[in-house]
Amino acid sequence: MSAPGPASGPRRRRSGWGWVLGLAFIGVPLIELWAVIQVGQVIGAGWTILLLVADSVLGAYLVRREFGHAWAALREALGSARMPARELADGALVLIGGTLLLTPGFVTDALGLAMVLPVTRPLFRVLLARFVTTRAVGGGTTSFGFTGGFPGGFPGAPGSGPDARRPGRGQGPVVRGDVVEPDEEDGPPRG
């Protein structure tokens, strides 16, 4: 008996997200360190540390305020029975921006501040919508190596789900029929 070889079939191309994350985990701290050193050389070490602490305190205040606004808008959208896509995106951006604001450093603080402030948040909302669309609906490879965001595609998207091969409108034969309701004395319908 021979040893099993590699699995036959199409080879899946690996995602480039591993490299991006690796570079981010190495590059971002180096950029932050460089920025802190540059600011420290200009205003001094004590003022730099004070500025970083003040930046984090201000960021925590802004995140708390903006998340309260996003939460109120989400509740209002749900109360009026409409899809809260914008409100959910705003909540996600405030959460991500808040995480960046609480991370020590000037570069991440600037990016986090841009995500939290309502003036610049629409730009990031567009970027977030594009990212989610390409990952969940567009069938792009996620960072975990799975295709698409959901098994069988995005729920409700055309050509997705367990009935993906089922003919849709305008395809296949049309069977006409009548729905017959059972009489009360007949009991429940039998399957």
Disulfide bonds with the S-S distance in Angstrom:
none
